[in-house]
Amino acid sequence: MPQSTILILLPETRYHNDGTNTPYDVTGNSVQAAAYHLGNQDLQTVSYSFSEVTGNLVIEASLATDPGAGDWFKVYEISANNQANTNANLNSYTNLTGNYVYMRAKIKDFEHGVVNFVKVSY
């Protein structure tokens, strides 16, 4: 019987200018990935939606059952660059293969726009 689960890696996140126009990083919550529930399940689909974002989406994973700071590694990265009008309004997905136990999303160098969502499904 197929199982489908959709988890939020990063909910709607808006850029907040603190007056310095300094880019910052946002890290979403860690969520249990496919291997946590399904053992050897190794296919996850990450979907994401950006509105006029300048920054980089980074998907990290962990093989640990209780991940600490040093247990995370990058499995995917895409750049959104509103200034060059490349990927400024982006709705897309990618398939990631790996027996990941936990996953999380980060927006690095966030300078502008709204991350509508970042979700993982398996």
C-alpha positions as CSV (number, residue, x, y, z in Angstrom):
1,M,0.0,0.0,0.0
2,P,1.6,3.3,-1.0
3,Q,2.1,6.0,1.7
4,S,2.1,9.7,1.0
5,T,3.3,12.2,3.6
6,I,3.8,15.9,3.1
7,L,5.8,17.8,5.7
8,I,6.6,21.5,5.9
9,L,10.4,22.1,5.9
10,L,9.9,25.9,6.0
11,P,6.6,27.7,6.3
12,E,5.9,31.1,4.7
13,T,8.9,33.3,5.5
14,R,9.1,36.9,4.6
15,Y,12.3,39.0,4.4
16,H,12.5,41.4,7.3
17,N,14.7,44.4,6.8
18,D,16.2,45.5,10.0
19,G,17.4,48.8,8.5
20,T,20.8,47.6,7.7
21,N,19.9,45.7,4.5
22,T,22.1,42.9,5.7
23,P,21.4,39.4,4.3
24,Y,20.6,36.7,6.9
25,D,20.0,33.0,7.2
26,V,16.7,31.3,8.1
27,T,16.6,27.6,9.2
28,G,13.4,25.7,9.2
29,N,12.5,22.9,11.7
30,S,13.9,19.5,11.2
31,V,11.3,16.9,10.2
32,Q,11.3,13.1,10.0
33,A,12.2,12.0,6.5
34,A,11.2,8.9,4.6
35,A,13.8,6.5,6.1
36,Y,12.6,7.4,9.6
37,H,9.1,5.9,9.0
38,L,9.7,3.6,6.0
39,G,13.2,2.1,6.6
40,N,14.9,1.8,3.3
41,Q,12.7,4.3,1.5
42,D,15.1,6.6,-0.3
43,L,13.0,8.9,-2.5
44,Q,11.8,12.2,-1.3
45,T,10.3,15.1,-3.3
46,V,11.0,18.6,-2.2
47,S,8.7,21.3,-3.6
48,Y,9.2,25.0,-3.1
49,S,7.6,28.3,-4.0
50,F,9.4,31.7,-4.0
51,S,8.0,35.2,-4.7
52,E,10.7,37.7,-5.7
53,V,13.3,36.1,-3.5
54,T,17.0,36.9,-3.4
55,G,18.8,34.1,-1.5
56,N,19.8,30.4,-1.7
57,L,17.6,27.5,-0.8
58,V,19.6,24.7,0.8
59,I,18.1,21.3,1.7
60,E,20.1,19.5,4.4
61,A,19.7,15.9,5.6
62,S,20.9,13.8,8.5
63,L,21.3,10.1,9.0
64,A,21.1,10.4,12.8
65,T,18.0,9.5,14.7
66,D,18.5,12.5,17.0
67,P,20.6,14.9,14.9
68,G,22.9,17.4,16.5
69,A,24.6,20.4,15.0
70,G,27.3,18.4,13.3
71,D,25.0,15.7,11.8
72,W,23.6,17.8,8.9
73,F,24.9,17.8,5.4
74,K,23.8,19.6,2.2
75,V,21.9,17.4,-0.3
76,Y,20.5,20.2,-2.6
77,E,20.9,23.9,-3.3
78,I,19.3,26.4,-5.7
79,S,19.9,30.1,-6.0
80,A,17.1,32.6,-6.4
81,N,18.2,36.0,-7.5
82,N,15.5,38.6,-7.8
83,Q,18.0,41.3,-8.8
84,A,18.8,39.5,-12.0
85,N,15.2,38.4,-12.4
86,T,16.3,34.8,-12.5
87,N,14.1,32.4,-10.5
88,A,12.5,35.4,-8.8
89,N,9.0,33.8,-8.9
90,L,9.7,30.1,-8.8
91,N,7.4,27.2,-8.2
92,S,9.3,23.9,-8.7
93,Y,10.3,20.6,-7.2
94,T,13.2,18.2,-7.1
95,N,13.5,14.5,-6.3
96,L,16.2,13.6,-3.8
97,T,17.5,10.1,-3.4
98,G,19.0,9.0,-0.1
99,N,18.0,7.1,3.1
100,Y,17.6,10.4,5.0
101,V,16.3,10.1,8.6
102,Y,15.7,13.9,9.0
103,M,15.6,16.8,6.6
104,R,15.4,20.6,7.0
105,A,15.5,23.7,4.8
106,K,17.6,26.8,5.0
107,I,17.4,30.1,3.2
108,K,21.0,31.5,3.1
109,D,21.8,35.1,2.3
110,F,18.1,36.0,2.4
111,E,17.9,39.6,1.0
112,H,14.4,40.1,-0.4
113,G,11.0,38.5,-1.0
114,V,8.8,35.8,0.4
115,V,9.4,32.0,0.6
116,N,5.9,30.8,0.2
117,F,6.8,27.2,1.3
118,V,9.3,24.4,1.2
119,K,7.7,21.0,1.6
120,V,9.0,17.4,1.5
121,S,6.8,14.4,0.5
122,Y,7.4,10.7,0.3
